[in-house]
């Protein structure tokens, strides 16, 4: 008797967890959440979940997310009263990686369309991590960045290549990334950068741990109303890249005396730091208790 190699039964689609970090996004996030939830409800056979990670919101972003959750149970939320930054929000969100086969993230402004994120999922068998790029030849940009932002982006790219020459990625900062659960869980302890340079930390941790990264062209719409302030944000990102280089250098142990100075600089620049690892992360099913816990911790701090 020969073993049956193929039963003819189609394999189920992998479950997907999409993280969306949000900071004061009540004006923009609702149509984004509804578009993603509806698209994947209609076009994806596997389980698809969205977790919005609110950090330091002082507007009604939480209420907007709750309104969407009433119509789409696949949308849930975590809330952190203190501003922990995009990277900090994703570091917290990645603690939920064991809930899905694939975990990814997009920005809250809708710059990445559901179809563009779905393209990452379609390439999932080709690498451990699939990332979108705005700078590959076949990428589609519906609204180009300003000349100033383009210049800052390319300068930052050169800085990253200087400090991390092995990181051969054309667009490290594109907010459209996906990876397998195993990769997300393995690299999570190495994720330390809570600001906009989080992506560098993520990509370098993937490379360092032997995971493959595939960069594909993406469809991108640059949105008006960006919260990025080029001056301060660029300086914080530069310092974070230097900090990351030091962390991974053989001289890290000898440079510990710089930590008080580093902490002082980040405080002056109002740059966020990752939160301590909590015992567990609760989802929207227990929002009141979770919010009370976090508010209590914030008050104690």
Secondary structure, DSSP 8 states (H G I E B T S, - for coil): ----S--S-------EEEEEEESS-TTTHHHHHHHHHHHHHHH--S-EEEEEEEES--SSHHHHHHHHHHH-TTEEEEEESS--HHHHHHHHHGGGGGG-SEEEEE-TT--B-HHHHHHHHHTGGG-SEEEEESSSTT-EEEE---HHHHHHHHHHHHHHHHH-TT---S-TT-SEEEEEHHHHHHHGGG----STTHHHHHHHHHHHTT--EEEEE-EEE--SS----HHHHHHHHHHHHHHHHHHTSTTGGGGGGGHHHHHHHHHHTT--------S----GGGHHHHHHHHHHHHHH-
